[in-house]
Amino acid sequence: MNRRLVYMILLSLAFVAMVIGVHRSIVEDDVLGNYWLFMVGFVFYMLYRYTKKKDSA
C-alpha cells in the first residue's frame, strides 16, 4: 500500500474520531463519557506521527 495513503487514512481517522468526540460531548453534555473517543483520535494521531517520522528517517 502506498505510504501517502496510509498517512492520509491515519490522519483522517484521527480527525473523524475527534470530531465525533466533540459532537457527542456537546449533544450529550458529557465530556468524560466520551473520553474514549478523544483517546482513540489521539492514538491514531500518534500512529500517524510515528509512521511518518520512521519513514522519513
N, CA, C and O atoms as a DFTB+ gen file, in Angstrom:
228 C
 N C O
     1  1       0.841      -1.176       0.000
     2  2       0.000       0.000       0.000
     3  2       0.887       1.240       0.000
     4  3       1.958       1.251       0.606
     5  1       0.445       2.246      -0.661
     6  2       1.182       3.492      -0.776
     7  2       1.302       4.167       0.600
     8  3       0.326       4.246       1.345
     9  1       2.497       4.648       0.924
    10  2       2.730       5.279       2.232
    11  2       1.893       6.541       2.415
    12  3       1.384       6.792       3.507
    13  1       1.747       7.320       1.377
    14  2       0.953       8.548       1.497
    15  2      -0.504       8.221       1.790
    16  3      -1.177       8.967       2.501
    17  1      -0.995       7.113       1.250
    18  2      -2.358       6.691       1.524
    19  2      -2.514       6.285       2.995
    20  3      -3.523       6.603       3.625
    21  1      -1.529       5.592       3.531
    22  2      -1.550       5.208       4.946
    23  2      -1.544       6.451       5.823
    24  3      -2.295       6.528       6.796
    25  1      -0.708       7.419       5.490
    26  2      -0.671       8.671       6.254
    27  2      -2.038       9.361       6.236
    28  3      -2.530       9.815       7.269
    29  1      -2.631       9.431       5.065
    30  2      -3.908      10.116       4.924
    31  2      -5.014       9.389       5.681
    32  3      -5.873      10.033       6.283
    33  1      -5.005       8.067       5.658
    34  2      -6.017       7.293       6.377
    35  2      -5.878       7.496       7.878
    36  3      -6.876       7.713       8.566
    37  1      -4.654       7.428       8.395
    38  2      -4.446       7.612       9.834
    39  2      -4.842       9.012      10.280
    40  3      -5.494       9.177      11.311
    41  1      -4.455      10.013       9.512
    42  2      -4.798      11.385       9.871
    43  2      -6.309      11.616       9.774
    44  3      -6.882      12.325      10.602
    45  1      -6.943      11.032       8.785
    46  2      -8.392      11.168       8.637
    47  2      -9.134      10.492       9.786
    48  3     -10.104      11.043      10.306
    49  1      -8.689       9.310      10.183
    50  2      -9.321       8.625      11.307
    51  2      -9.161       9.407      12.602
    52  3     -10.081       9.461      13.418
    53  1      -7.993      10.014      12.791
    54  2      -7.778      10.836      13.979
    55  2      -8.728      12.027      13.976
    56  3      -9.334      12.344      14.999
    57  1      -8.856      12.675      12.843
    58  2      -9.732      13.842      12.733
    59  2     -11.193      13.455      12.959
    60  3     -11.915      14.147      13.676
    61  1     -11.621      12.369      12.361
    62  2     -13.014      11.929      12.484
    63  2     -13.332      11.550      13.924
    64  3     -14.405      11.884      14.425
    65  1     -12.419      10.862      14.593
    66  2     -12.654      10.479      15.992
    67  2     -12.777      11.724      16.876
    68  3     -13.622      11.768      17.770
    69  1     -11.948      12.722      16.634
    70  2     -12.024      13.948      17.426
    71  2     -13.335      14.703      17.160
    72  3     -13.963      15.201      18.095
    73  1     -13.742      14.788      15.910
    74  2     -14.986      15.490      15.575
    75  2     -16.186      14.770      16.190
    76  3     -17.092      15.413      16.721
    77  1     -16.194      13.446      16.120
    78  2     -17.283      12.692      16.729
    79  2     -17.276      12.879      18.244
    80  3     -18.335      13.009      18.858
    81  1     -16.095      12.893      18.845
    82  2     -16.000      13.119      20.282
    83  2     -16.524      14.479      20.688
    84  3     -17.242      14.594      21.681
    85  1     -16.178      15.513      19.937
    86  2     -16.665      16.857      20.239
    87  2     -18.182      16.924      20.049
    88  3     -18.889      17.490      20.884
    89  1     -18.672      16.358      18.974
    90  2     -20.111      16.388      18.716
    91  2     -20.884      15.671      19.817
    92  3     -21.869      16.201      20.330
    93  1     -20.444      14.474      20.180
    94  2     -21.154      13.733      21.231
    95  2     -21.042      14.424      22.579
    96  3     -21.967      14.355      23.389
    97  1     -19.920      15.090      22.828
    98  2     -19.765      15.810      24.089
    99  2     -20.721      16.991      24.168
   100  3     -21.256      17.289      25.236
   101  1     -20.935      17.656      23.056
   102  2     -21.861      18.787      23.031
   103  2     -23.303      18.303      23.147
   104  3     -24.091      18.864      23.909
   105  1     -23.644      17.266      22.395
   106  2     -25.025      16.777      22.384
   107  2     -25.387      16.140      23.726
   108  3     -26.457      16.414      24.270
   109  1     -24.521      15.307      24.255
   110  2     -24.826      14.598      25.497
   111  2     -24.426      15.388      26.734
   112  3     -24.782      14.997      27.846
   113  1     -23.702      16.478      26.576
   114  2     -23.218      17.288      27.685
   115  2     -22.425      16.442      28.682
   116  3     -22.582      16.565      29.897
   117  1     -21.554      15.564      28.117
   118  2     -20.775      14.648      28.945
   119  2     -19.414      14.405      28.297
   120  3     -19.264      13.527      27.448
   121  1     -18.435      15.191      28.709
   122  2     -17.097      15.048      28.133
   123  2     -16.431      13.773      28.634
   124  3     -15.789      13.062      27.861
   125  1     -16.581      13.483      29.912
   126  2     -15.917      12.308      30.479
   127  2     -16.471      11.002      29.927
   128  3     -15.739      10.017      29.830
   129  1     -17.728      10.975      29.570
   130  2     -18.305       9.776      28.975
   131  2     -17.797       9.514      27.570
   132  3     -17.854       8.383      27.088
   133  1     -17.304      10.544      26.916
   134  2     -16.783      10.407      25.549
   135  2     -15.260      10.526      25.497
   136  3     -14.673      10.738      24.436
   137  1     -14.648      10.388      26.645
   138  2     -13.191      10.475      26.733
   139  2     -12.509       9.450      25.840
   140  3     -11.463       9.722      25.251
   141  1     -13.111       8.272      25.746
   142  2     -12.510       7.212      24.952
   143  2     -12.406       7.600      23.476
   144  3     -11.467       7.183      22.798
   145  1     -13.348       8.388      22.973
   146  2     -13.268       8.837      21.578
   147  2     -12.078       9.764      21.358
   148  3     -11.402       9.698      20.331
   149  1     -11.835      10.632      22.340
   150  2     -10.683      11.519      22.221
   151  2      -9.379      10.725      22.267
   152  3      -8.420      11.061      21.571
   153  1      -9.342       9.678      23.082
   154  2      -8.136       8.857      23.183
   155  2      -7.916       8.039      21.909
   156  3      -6.773       7.841      21.498
   157  1      -8.979       7.569      21.289
   158  2      -8.858       6.859      20.012
   159  2      -8.285       7.800      18.952
   160  3      -7.399       7.419      18.187
   161  1      -8.793       9.020      18.915
   162  2      -8.261      10.012      17.975
   163  2      -6.803      10.322      18.251
   164  3      -6.009      10.473      17.323
   165  1      -6.450      10.417      19.519
   166  2      -5.067      10.687      19.898
   167  2      -4.147       9.537      19.492
   168  3      -3.032       9.772      19.027
   169  1      -4.601       8.308      19.663
   170  2      -3.804       7.136      19.275
   171  2      -3.584       7.119      17.771
   172  3      -2.473       6.856      17.310
   173  1      -4.631       7.397      17.001
   174  2      -4.469       7.450      15.541
   175  2      -3.484       8.553      15.141
   176  3      -2.682       8.369      14.225
   177  1      -3.548       9.692      15.826
   178  2      -2.623      10.777      15.513
   179  2      -1.190      10.398      15.870
   180  3      -0.264      10.719      15.127
   181  1      -1.001       9.726      16.987
   182  2       0.347       9.308      17.376
   183  2       0.894       8.251      16.406
   184  3       2.083       8.255      16.086
   185  1       0.027       7.353      15.943
   186  2       0.459       6.384      14.928
   187  2       0.857       7.083      13.635
   188  3       1.835       6.702      12.992
   189  1       0.103       8.101      13.259
   190  2       0.439       8.889      12.072
   191  2       1.817       9.529      12.214
   192  3       2.653       9.443      11.315
   193  1       2.040      10.173      13.358
   194  2       3.333      10.840      13.579
   195  2       4.479       9.837      13.613
   196  3       5.549      10.092      13.061
   197  1       4.255       8.696      14.262
   198  2       5.295       7.679      14.384
   199  2       5.667       7.106      13.029
   200  3       6.851       6.993      12.711
   201  1       4.678       6.744      12.226
   202  2       4.980       6.159      10.920
   203  2       5.628       7.182       9.984
   204  3       6.530       6.842       9.218
   205  1       5.173       8.418      10.049
   206  2       5.744       9.435       9.177
   207  2       7.193       9.738       9.552
   208  3       8.050       9.895       8.683
   209  1       7.453       9.819      10.852
   210  2       8.813      10.094      11.310
   211  2       9.742       8.910      11.023
   212  3      10.897       9.104      10.645
   213  1       9.240       7.693      11.202
   214  2      10.037       6.491      10.950
   215  2      10.397       6.378       9.473
   216  3      11.519       6.000       9.133
   217  1       9.457       6.701       8.602
   218  2       9.725       6.593       7.175
   219  2      10.601       7.717       6.639
   220  3      11.309       7.528       5.650
   221  1      10.563       8.874       7.271
   222  2      11.376       9.995       6.786
   223  2      12.833       9.885       7.246
   224  3      13.718      10.514       6.666
   225  1      13.076       9.092       8.279
   226  2      14.455       8.958       8.802
   227  2      15.289       8.010       7.985
   228  3      16.460       7.794       8.295
